[in-house]
């Protein structure tokens, strides 16, 4: 229990610096690059998010237009 309640001696800034150094070291060994497959996956994910929103918007617009022409333009 003593270890669980003992405060961490390192500050957040020190941990952040250490983490940045390790990330830079990993990127120097193997730089991060986007492949065509990654870009295609991002495009597909964007469509999966945006298409249902677009369909709901189109459906609402069609419903409002139908109701407006049906009841108010008689």
Buried (B, 14 or more C-beta within 10 A) or exposed (E): EEEEEEEEEEEEEEEEEEEEEEEEEEEEEEEEEEEEEEEEEEEEEEEEEEEEEEEEEEEEEEEEEEEEEEEEEE
